[in-house]
Amino acid sequence: MESPEKNLEASLDRFKNLPKEQINEIVNEPHLINSADPNKKETLEVWERMIKIGYVKEEDAKKIDVNSHLNLTFYEQALDELIKENPNDEYYKKVLERFKKQNL
């Protein structure tokens, strides 16, 4: 998000068959945030919307515990380690705040 140029350069090999301008549109789409953050709250919200519109049948949804498929531990541990190694890094502080807002 902070370095669209770096994002584009890092993506060129992955999208070799596309023109650079199109790759830029894909990887720097302003409404898309590429993040490893599990975003548990939004995931659960989308799950409920899928049930509500009938994409997932209610009787099938009752058999599935979505929470059992969401593991925040690894991401949270990695983030904690990065913050301990880089206690003054503003980026990791922002990522931690986003994690808390989206997951806890």
Secondary structure, DSSP 4 states (H G I P E B T S, - for coil): ---HHHHHHHHTTTTTTS-HHHHHHHHT-TT--------HHHHHHHHHHHHHTTSS-HHHHTT--GGGG---HHHHHHHHHHHHH-TT-HHHHHHHHHHHHHH-
